[in-house]
Amino acid sequence: MAADPGEILGDLARSWTLILVVGIVTLVAGICTVAWPGRTVVVVAVLIGIQLVVSWILRLVAAFTVEEEGSRIWDVLVGLASVVVGILCLKDVFQTIEALTLIVGIVWVVQGIAEFFAGVAGATRHRALTILMGIMGTVAGVVVLTYPIDSVLALAWILGVWLAVRGVMLVAAAFALRRPAAVAV
């Protein structure tokens, strides 16, 4: 009898060796990001371009293999848009970085304003905290929009530090899982 897929996934998630490998990879990614934040940003922009081109291929395959009415045209249109944007991303990586930075800045400003007004209106349990988060989000968005290049490098560096810390925590968790549990007497 085949094992339950949920059981298999649960065992895999509790595997100390898998957690150790993920921790080491995360730690290395964090160190590389801190060491080379500019290169990391470029690599991410290239990966986004590649992902868009690959997604175009998948959309095109779906357009001619899935038998849903009306979805073929949608898949072709979305696929064509993906490939155009993907090629533009790969053609000018710095334009991609600039566009992503602007999107992040705008989203943070909009989210910040929404959180601020939700707090002011009393629509949350923690009004003061929501208002503070709204102000901080708006300020962060304005900073990103005002200083996009410096912001991208700072965000890459912060991401690198977080990945390194998370990697160390995962390695520690893996070794903690490896040790047998103490037997209660």
Secondary structure as GFF3:
##gff-version 3
##sequence-region A 1 185
A	DSSP	alpha_helix	5	13	.	.	.	ID=ss1
A	DSSP	alpha_helix	16	35	.	.	.	ID=ss2
A	DSSP	alpha_helix	37	65	.	.	.	ID=ss3
A	DSSP	alpha_helix	71	91	.	.	.	ID=ss4
A	DSSP	alpha_helix	93	121	.	.	.	ID=ss5
A	DSSP	alpha_helix	127	146	.	.	.	ID=ss6
A	DSSP	alpha_helix	148	178	.	.	.	ID=ss7
###
